Amino acid sequence: MPLVASHCVASFEPSESEVTWMHWADSIAKALSHRGDKQVIASGITPSGEFHIGHLREILTSDIIKRACIRHGLDAQFVFFVDDADPLRKVYDFLDESYSKYIGHQLANIPPPDENGRPDHVRFKQGESYSDHFLRPFIEALEHIGVNIDEIIYNYSAYKSGKVAEASRIACNQSSAIREIIERVSGRELDDSWFPWNPIDSDGSIDGIKVTGWDDPIVHWVDSKGRDGQSDVTKGEGKLPWRVDWPAKWVWRGVTMEPFGKDHGAAGGSYDTGKEISVVLGEKPPYPTTYEWISLKGVGTMSSSTGVTIGPLEALQLVPPQILRYLITRSKPNRHIDFDTGSALIELADEYQKKLTDLEKGPGEWDSLSRRQQVAWEKLKAQLLYSQIDPKQTPQAASERVTFRHLALLAQIRSEDQGVWDSLQRSQLIAEPGEDLIRRLQMMRTWIGGPHFPEAFRLRIQNHISEQAKSQLDVRDESYLSVVKSGLSICNWQADDINSVICNEAKQLEISLRDAFQMLYWIVLDQDYGPKLANILSEMQREDVQNLLQSAIDELSS
């Protein structure tokens, strides 16, 4: 049933029991319903460099909450702020030193970098800015991942068109009150010359300028070179500083909910000051949701400036977009996420498929389920619902029962796609490959050919026994290899039967399974580990396996 919307303006937090019963996005939607039936959910980004999937957490959190609101009968919009009015802070590693002259200039007003990191003035004259250069591929990635933004707001244009004018005038007229809030809440003392407006000097920079007076709507200033000037705040000749700019956006666009990183949510941080400043500007603050970072497994928190990144489009070449959505929707925003491009990504994809299958099977007799089981079922449905690219699409188990783990194996053994389809058809896993499976195989081949594929899943199937493998053999292994070769010559050539031969013969000769499998991995893969061996052997030609085993036997008998 839809949540009952109320126009009560009092803040509301779901009870602990309600939160426990609900998916995290549904509990936020319930809280928002008590603010009114119209919701504006916001997110934003500063296009100062290449984006990474860490940025997706905020945007997907907003998108998922919007979907939850609509699911529960609320009128919800998702607006996306592009902070292109912000200045270039420094010459980043990916930029040429010639960008030093643009430090302090607004991102919308400086040229994009070329392939060598130098300013591309030709593209700039054609209308492409620095911010456009980095924003375009990110917006493309959002479209691929099913994020439906209702309105993209370019902050620079918003200032120039007067949308921020009223909030800017109020801020400047209430500068003493805003100063008091920032100093009291953040615990830091502002410079005597601080003023809630950063003017643009005659060179186009907002750095090193001192405000000398305020005559509504004009800010008077002197720049670092001693030149006097003035800026009209209603014409966007400058911008509000961050701690004021953020609540100003909430006010003029009517934002009711915006997730933000844990740095902004810390005590005395931007949200703590912003929620009081927004009241000064004439509006209550949005409902808060703090999210944790996404880290690159084994490397650390993703950061454009440090180069610890995986781009959204790069990630979408590895796994279907539903998997990336599932990564976000299955974890509460305040829980840290490790993005592992190795074996854990295969496990995540297989987990997603398994849950789709569980959903298709159904929960069984509802009344016979415990409260805990009912809660788990409702959360499972929500996780999968919010993982879909099309919000109107009902989650369904893939018709092709092919796990990522199995596809990773086949893609390495079969160089031609048709060989993969033939294998899956023999296993009765598919009748014909559908579009989804064709895309997944293409992604898998990209993953295998790139730097992120896990070594534990990489296959190096041997044509003959290697010198390293020879060194691992013991004369006592000859009898085991002989009986395994004999058993594999007559068994059904499928994984279960192959595995039975390997295990049964080891037990008969009182060889530990660990030793038996390590020996065979060395012979087949030239390493002592790998994916399930029987699955690998079943995809190889029986004759090739027999020849490998015979070469090992010959080595031991020589």
N, C-alpha and C positions, 0 to 999 in steps of 0.2 A: 504494500500500500504506500502511496506517496506520504511523505512527511507532512505534517500539518504546518503550514507557514504562518508565522505570526509577525506582526509589525511592531512588537515590543522591542525597544532599543536597548534593554538591559543585556549585558553580556551573559552568555550561556555556555556552560561546559557540560558535556554529557557525563552522566554518572559513571563510576568505575564499572558497574555491571553492564551498562549499555555499551561502553567501549569494548568490553570483553566479548560481547555478543556480536559486534560489528567488525567488518573490514575497516581499516583506518580511514579510508576515504568516505565511507558511509557515515562514520561517527562525526567527521568534519561537516559533512552535508547536513546532518541533523542539527549541529551547533549553528550553522549558518541559517537554517530555516527559522530560527528564533530571532534573526535580525530583519527578516523580511522575505518576500518571495522573489525578489530580483537580486541577483548576485553578479558582481563583477570580479572575476578572479584574474589576478595579474601575475606577470613574471617579467623579467627584464635581463638585459645583458649589455655589457660594454664591449663593442667590437674593436678591441685594441690589438687582437692577434688571433691566431687560429684557435678554433673551439675544439673541445674534447668531450668525450661522453660524460665526464664529470658534470658538464654544464646541463646535460640532459636530465639530471635528477630534478632540478628545480622546474624545468619546463614540463616534464612528464608528470611530476607531482601536481602541478597546476591543471594539466589536461585531465588527469585521472579524477581530481576533485570536481572539475566541471562536469565530467560524465556522471559522477555520483550525484551531483545536485540535480541534473536533468532526470536521472533515473528515479529520483525521489520527488519529482513534480515541481522543481524550482526552475525559474527562468534564469539561466546562467550564461554569461559571456566570458570569453577568455581574451584578454588584451595583453599584448606583448610590447614592452617598452624597449626601444633601442637607444641606448645612452650615447648617441653620436654627438651630443653637445659637450661631452667630457673632453678634456684635453689629452694630447699625447704626453704620457708621463715621463718617458725616457726612450732612448734608442735601444730597442730590444735586440736580442742576439740575432734575430732573423732579418734585421734591417741594416742597411748601409749607414755608415756614419753621417752621410749627408742629411739624414733625417734630423740631426741635432738642431737644425734651424727651425724645425716645426715643433719642438718641445713647447708645451703650453698652448698650442693651437688646437682648436676643436677638431675632432676626428672627421666631421662632415666637411671640413674646409681644407683638408690636406690631401695630396695625391696618393693613389694606391701604389704599393710596391710592385716592381716587376719581378721576373724570375730570379734576379740577382739581388733583390732587396733594395733596389734604388727607386726613387720617386719616378713614377710613370706619368709624365705630364700630358702625354697624348691622350691616354684614357681619362685623365682628370678633366681635360677640356671637353671630352665627349660626355661628361656627366657622371663618371664613376669616381667616387671618393674612396678614401682609405677605409672607412667603415663599410661601404658597399662591398669592397673586395673580400672582406672576411665574413660578412653577414650572409652573402648569397649562398655559399655551400652549406651553411648551417640551416638556413631556411629550407633548402632542398632536402636535407636530412630529416627535418621535422615533418615534411610532407610524406616522406617514405615511411616514417614511423607512425603515421596516423594522427599526428597532432594537428588539430583543426583550430587555427587562430582566427578569432573573429575580427580582430583589429590589430594591425601593427602600427605602433605609435613611434614616430621618429622624434626624439626629444628636441633636436635642433629645430625642426619645423614647428613643433608645438610652441616653443619659445617665440619664434619669429612670427607665427600667426596670431599670437596673443592669447593662446589657450592657458598659459601659465601666468598671464598678466595679473589677474586679481590676487592669486595666491602670493605672487612676488611682491606686490604692493603691500599686502597685509604683513608679510614677513619683514619688509623693510620698515614699515611703520611700527612694528612690534619687536624691533631688534633687541631692545633691553630684556623683554620677557623671554625671547628665544635664547639669548645669551645666558640668562639665569638658568634655564632648563638644561642646556648643554653642560654648563659648568657643574651644576648640582648633581645631575644624573650620571654624567660620565666621570666626574671627579677630576677633571682636568681644567686648568685655567686657560682661558682664551687670551690671545694677544689683545692689547688695548685697541689696536686698529681693526680688530675683527668686525666684519659687517656681513649680514646675510645676503650679500650679492657679490659675485665675481665679475667685474666689468671686463670688456675686451679693449685692449689698448689700440693705438693707431696702427700697430704692426700685426694685429690679429691674435695676440696672445692674451691669456687670462692669468698669467703668472707674474708675480712681482709688482702688483698694482695695489696702491693704498687708497682706500676710500677716504675722501676729505669732507664729504658733506652729502646730505640727503634732502632733496626738495621734490617731494612726490610729484611725478614719477621719475625724477631725474637723480641719478647717482653721480656725484662729482668725484674725480679721482686724479691721482698723479702716478705716472708709471715709473719704472726703474731708471729711466733716463731723465727723469725730472720734468717730463712733459705733462701738462694739464689736459684734462678732457672730461667728457660727461657721457653717460649712458642712460638711455630710456629703457626702463625695465619692461614697459608694455610692448616694446618692439623687439625684445629678446636680444638686446645688445650686451650679452653676458649671460650668466646663469646663476642659480642659487647653489651654494655649496652643498655637498652630498647630504649632510644630516638634515638639511632643510628641503633640498630638492626631492628626496624620497617621500616625505609626508605630503609635500605639495602635489605630487602625482596622485596620491591617494585621494586628495581633496578634489582636485579639478576633474578627475575622471571617475570619482565615486567608487573607488576600489573597496570591496568588502572582505577580500581574502587574498593574501599573498604569502607564499612560502619563502623562507630566506635561510641562508647558511648559518651555521652555528656561531660564526664570528659576529654576525649582526645580532644574533639572539643572546649573546653573552650579557651578563649583568653590566649595565652602563653602556651597552652597545647602541648601534644605530636604531634598533627597534624601540629600545627603552626611551631614548630621547625623541624619536619620531612620533610615538604615540601621544606624547604630551604636546609636541609642536603641532600635530594635526588638529588638536582641539583649539589651539590658538588661531589656526588658519580657518577654523569653522566647521570641522567635521570630526566624527569619531574615528579612531584608528581601525584598520582591518583586523579580522580574526588572524591570530598568529599561528604559524606552523614552522617550526625550526627543523631543518634537515641536516643530516650528517654528510660528510664527503664520500665520494667514490674514489678509492685508491686503486692503482694498478698493482696487482698482486706481486709481492716481492720487490717492488720498486718504491712505492710510496704514493702520497696524495698527488692526483693529477694536477699539473700546472703548466699553462702555456709558456710562462716565463722560464721554467726550468727544463722544458722539453719532455717532461714526463707525461706523455699524452698518447691516446688512441683517438683519432678523429671519429666523429659520428658516422661519416660515410665509409670510413675504413672498417668500423665495427659492423656496419650493415653489409659489408662484403663477406663477413665471416659467418654471421648467423641471421636468420630471418628476423624482421623487426618485432614480431610478436615475442621473441625471446628477450630482447632488450626491454620491452615494456614489462614483461613478466619479472625481470630482474628488479624493476622498481616497484611494481605493484605488490610483490609478495613480501616486501620488507617495510615496516613502519618507517616514516621519514627520519625519525631520530636514531635509526640504527645504521651503523657504518656498513658500507658495501665494499667488498674487494672484487674488482673486475679481473678475473683470471682468464687470460686468453689461451690457457693450456687445457689440461684435462678437465678442470672444473667447469669449463664452458660446455664441453660435451655432456658432462653430468647434468648441468643446468638445462640444456636442451632436452635431454632424455627425461628429466624430471617433469618438464612442461608437457611433453607428450604423454607421459604416464598419467598425469593429472587430467588431461583431456579424456583419456580412456576411462578413468575413474568416473568422470562426470557423465560420460555417455552411458555407463553401466547403471548409474543412479544410486541413491543412498539406501535402497531397500525399503522395508516397512518403516515409515517415518516415526510412528508412535512407539516403535520398539527401540528406537535409538535413545541413548542417554543424552542429557543436555549437552555434555561435552561433544558428543558426536554430531549433534545437530548444529552446534556452533561451528565446528570444523567444516561441516558441509556448506553452510552458508558463506563462510569465508573463502572456501575453495571456489564456489560459483563466482563470487565477486572478483577474486584474483584473475580468473580466466576471462571473465567478461571484460575487465578493464585492460586485459592484455591484447585484445583484438584490435586490428588496424581500423576496421570499420566499426564504429560504436553501435551500429544497428545489427551487426552480425552476431548470431548466437554461437557461442563456442562449441565446436564439434571436433571430435577426434579425427585425426587425419585418416583418410581411407587407406593410405599406404602405411602399413605397420612397420615402418623402417626407422630404427633408432639412429641417432647421430653416430653412435659408436659403430654400428654395423656399416653405415654409409662411409665412415672414415676408412674402414678396412677395405671395402669394395673399391672406393675411388683410387686407392693406391695399388691394388692388385690389377684392376681393369683400367687400362689406359684409354679405352674407347667407351663412351657412354652406353652404347648398345650392349657391351659386355656386362655392365652393371645391371641393366634392365633384364638381360637374359638370366642372370644369377637370381635376381629377386623373383622373377617369374617361376624359375625352377623351385624356389623355396616357397612358392605360393603366397608370397607377401604382397604381391601386386598382380593385377591383370595387365594393365598398361600404365606407364608412368603419367601421373597428372602434372599440371603446371607447377604446383607447389613442390613436388619432388624434383622436377627438372631444375627449378631455381635452387633448391637445396644442394643438389649435386654440383651445380656451378659454383656456389659459395664454398662448398667443401674443397673443390679443386683449387680455388683461390687461397683458401686457408692452408692447405697442404703445401702449396708452392711459396707461401710467405714465411716470415720470420716467427710467427706466433704459434705455429702448430706444435703441440706438445711432443717432445721426443719419445715419451712413453708410448705414443700411438703411432710413431713413424715406423714404417715397414721397410726393411732392406732385405728383401727375399733373395737368397743366395742361389746361384746356378751351380756352385760346387762348394765343397767345404773349405772354409777359410783357414789360414794359418793360425789365427787366434782361436778358432773353434777346435782345431786339432790339439792345441795345447790344453784344452779343457777336458779332453777325453782320457779315460782310464781303461786299461786292458780289460777290466772287469765289466765294462759297459757293452762289450761286444755281444754277449748273449742276450742282453735286454734289447739292443737295437735289432738283433736278428728276429726275435719273436714279435717285436712291434712291426717290423717290415712285413713279416708273414701275415700277421693279423690284419694289417691295413690293405693287404693285397686282395682280401676276400670280403671285407666288411662293406656295408652300404656306405657310399661316399657322402656322408652327411655328418655335421658337427657332433651330434650326440653319439653316434656309433664310433666315430674316430676317437672321441674323448674316452669312451669306454675301453677301447683297445689299449690306449696309453696307460690308463689307470689300472686296469685289471692285470695287465702284464707286469706292471711295477709291483703290485701287491703279491703276485705269484712268486716273484723273485726277491721279495722283501727289500725292495728299493724304495726309499722315501719318495713321495710324489714331488716334493720340492726339487730333489736332485734329478729326478726323471725329466721334469719339465725344463729345468735349467739347461740340461744337456741338449734337449731337443730345440730349445730356443737358440742355443749357440749354433746348432747345425743349420737351422732354417733361416735365422735372422742375423746371425753373427753378433748376438748379444744375449744376456741372460734374463731378459724380461721382454714383455710386449703385451699386446691385446690377447684375448683368449686364443690359445694356440689352435684348438680344434676348428674354430671359425676360419682361421687363416688357411689351414691345411685343406679344409673342405672347398675353398675357392681356388686352390691350386689344382693342377692336373695330377691325378693319382701317380702317373708315371714319373713326373718331376719329383714328387715326394719320395717315391721309391728309389730314384737315382741318388738323391741327396743322402738317404739313409745308407744306401749301398756304398757310397764313397766314404762314409764314416766307418763302416764295417771294414772296408778294404784297408783303410788307414790303420786300424787297430790290429788287423791280421798280418800286416806287412812287417 
